[in-house]
Amino acid sequence: MSKSLDDLTLKEWLKKQGSLETRSEFIRRVQTLKNIEYAPFNATGNIIEKTWDLVREYPLGSIERAESVYKWMDNNLIYDQSMIPGSYYNAEEFFNMKRGVCREFAFLYTTMARVAGFESYYKFISKDYRGYKVNHACSNIKLNNKEIMVDIAYSREGICNGFNINHLNGVEYNDTRIVQ
């Protein structure tokens, strides 16, 4: 068998196992999500489509789904320290502009992770994984009852791989606290 036929056979087998979502199942699930139309976690049609493109080959709830969003953001978005202090861009604005700082990366990753099927939250970090005091933001996802911090900004700055990073001190913010 050719590799492409093997891949197709695996994909069909996974669908039969109920592990892969069809596009219509994905859309129905996304339509049930709460607060995705409100900034800063606003999931527009473009964000939903991009998320579908990134995750459709991976089973719902798999680490590969979470990593595919992380890798796309790491490779396609720019960490830009010239952003105006005290202001921010929501997920939609950052997705379109493709440049921001840690809070924008956290807003967009949290949004795309929710669309991909994960429970995800914004996390304010006061002490990073090296023990440095910081005013920083990243995302938190739940995967197989385990919390994983995702920090694309640290990756974009060249500090470290930010997937499953272990910052030392942080506070998970709920959506209401973010908009206050």
ZISULBEL-V978745 format. One record per residue. N is the residue number from 0. RES is the residue in one letter. PHI is phi in whole degrees, -180 to 180 (999 if undefined). D_LAST is the distance of its C-alpha to the last C-alpha in Angstrom with 1 decimal. Layout:
N|RES|PHI|D_LAST, N|RES|PHI|D_LAST
//
This chain:
0|M|999|57.2, 1|S|-79|55.2, 2|K|-60|51.8, 3|S|-65|50.1, 4|L|-70|52.0, 5|D|-61|50.9, 6|D|-62|47.3, 7|L|-64|47.7, 8|T|-62|49.4, 9|L|-62|46.6, 10|K|-60|43.9, 11|E|-65|46.0, 12|W|-62|46.5, 13|L|-62|42.8, 14|K|-62|42.1, 15|K|-66|44.8, 16|Q|-78|43.1, 17|G|82|39.9, 18|S|-86|38.0, 19|L|-95|37.2, 20|E|-82|35.2, 21|T|-78|36.8, 22|R|-60|34.9, 23|S|-67|34.8, 24|E|-64|33.5, 25|F|-59|30.8, 26|I|-62|29.7, 27|R|-60|29.9, 28|R|-65|27.8, 29|V|-62|25.1, 30|Q|-64|25.1, 31|T|-89|24.2, 32|L|-69|21.0, 33|K|-93|17.8, 34|N|65|14.8, 35|I|-79|16.8, 36|E|-95|16.7, 37|Y|-108|12.9, 38|A|-67|11.5, 39|P|-90|11.1, 40|F|-105|13.7, 41|N|-80|15.9, 42|A|-97|19.4, 43|T|-80|21.8, 44|G|-56|25.5, 45|N|-65|26.3, 46|I|-68|24.0, 47|I|-63|25.5, 48|E|-63|29.0, 49|K|-63|28.6, 50|T|-61|27.4, 51|W|-57|30.4, 52|D|-58|32.7, 53|L|-78|31.6, 54|V|-110|31.7, 55|R|-62|34.4, 56|E|-87|37.2, 57|Y|-119|35.5, 58|P|-62|35.3, 59|L|-57|32.1, 60|G|85|30.5, 61|S|-87|32.6, 62|I|-62|31.7, 63|E|-62|33.2, 64|R|-63|30.5, 65|A|-63|27.8, 66|E|-69|30.0, 67|S|-65|30.8, 68|V|-67|27.3, 69|Y|-56|27.0, 70|K|-64|30.3, 71|W|-62|29.6, 72|M|-63|26.4, 73|D|-61|28.3, 74|N|-89|31.2, 75|N|-122|29.7, 76|L|-117|26.5, 77|I|-110|26.6, 78|Y|-82|24.8, 79|D|-127|24.5, 80|Q|-72|23.8, 81|S|-84|24.2, 82|M|-61|20.6, 83|I|-69|19.0, 84|P|-60|17.1, 85|G|86|13.5, 86|S|-115|13.4, 87|Y|-149|13.3, 88|Y|-110|15.0, 89|N|-76|13.9, 90|A|-57|16.6, 91|E|-64|18.8, 92|E|-64|19.0, 93|F|-65|19.7, 94|F|-57|22.2, 95|N|-76|24.0, 96|M|-80|24.0, 97|K|65|24.7, 98|R|-149|23.5, 99|G|-180|20.5, 100|V|-117|19.6, 101|C|-54|18.4, 102|R|-64|14.8, 103|E|-67|16.3, 104|F|-59|19.0, 105|A|-67|16.7, 106|F|-61|14.8, 107|L|-71|18.2, 108|Y|-63|20.1, 109|T|-58|17.6, 110|T|-63|18.0, 111|M|-67|21.8, 112|A|-65|22.3, 113|R|-63|20.9, 114|V|-62|23.2, 115|A|-72|26.0, 116|G|112|25.7, 117|F|-102|23.9, 118|E|-79|21.2, 119|S|-143|18.8, 120|Y|-138|15.6, 121|Y|-79|13.7, 122|K|-131|14.9, 123|F|-89|14.3, 124|I|-110|17.8, 125|S|-108|19.1, 126|K|-142|22.8, 127|D|-81|24.3, 128|Y|-65|27.4, 129|R|-91|29.7, 130|G|93|28.3, 131|Y|-77|26.8, 132|K|-74|23.8, 133|V|-141|21.1, 134|N|-115|17.5, 135|H|-141|17.5, 136|A|-133|16.0, 137|C|-150|18.0, 138|S|-112|18.2, 139|N|-131|19.7, 140|I|-123|22.1, 141|K|-108|24.3, 142|L|-136|27.9, 143|N|53|30.7, 144|N|63|28.7, 145|K|-118|28.1, 146|E|-89|24.9, 147|I|-126|25.2, 148|M|-87|23.0, 149|V|-124|23.2, 150|D|-128|22.8, 151|I|-71|24.1, 152|A|-60|23.2, 153|Y|-65|25.6, 154|S|-67|28.2, 155|R|-64|27.8, 156|E|-79|28.3, 157|G|80|31.4, 158|I|-77|30.4, 159|C|-172|31.0, 160|N|-75|30.8, 161|G|-93|27.2, 162|F|-87|27.9, 163|N|66|27.9, 164|I|-76|27.1, 165|N|-115|27.0, 166|H|-62|24.4, 167|L|-86|25.0, 168|N|-143|21.8, 169|G|-157|18.4, 170|V|-126|15.5, 171|E|-78|14.5, 172|Y|-101|10.9, 173|N|-83|10.6, 174|D|-61|9.1, 175|T|-64|6.6, 176|R|-66|5.3, 177|I|-63|5.7, 178|V|-84|3.8, 179|Q|-78|0.0
//
